[in-house]
Amino acid sequence: MKPTRTTILRWLVLLSRFGLAALFLFAVAAKLYFINDREHSFLKMMPNLVGERWALPVVVAVFIAESAAVVLLLLPRTVRIGAVWAAALLIGFAAYALYYRYGLGNAEGLECGCFGGIIASQLGVTTALRNLLLLIPCALVFFGQPYFRQKIQATSEMEQASESVPPAVAGG
């Protein structure tokens, strides 16, 4: 059986949805796992990024925001809100990476600890481009999810209509 365009698009939407949720879940888990590690802790790196005063509130806000993205992307009724929320986070992280590099004039990128010590990630153009590239799966989820919901609803309505039609009387 040859896969149709709809089937391929549906798989891309599902892969994007659960991939984004996995990415944010991984980031949250890595931050928690490395919380006491002096070299890789997101909490320990944050004073270098936003200053001592804002470090703890920003860490808590990022943790809650990323956790919310995971929940919103996993719950069927909030998938589109989750896609918008994930896109907003990715744009915000990309904007801060560019601001840190060019706005504050830091020639060298600083390890942000975004993924704990598992993945080295420095603030700068590369981080911004990676985050902006992840907007593609966000768009797939946002625009693809309602399409499939309408398809499923139309299919179930057709099934209900076919069940309510009495069988044709034979003979005549």
Secondary structure, DSSP 8 states (H G I E B T S, - for coil): ----HHHHHHHHHHHHHHHHHHHHHHHHHHHHHTTT-TTT-HHHHHHHHH-HHHHHHHHHHHHHHHHHHHHHHHSGGGHHHHHHHHHHHHHHHHHHHHIIIIIS--SS--B--TTTTTS--BSSHHHHHHHHHTHHHHHHHHHHHHHHHHHHHHHHHHHHHHHHS-------
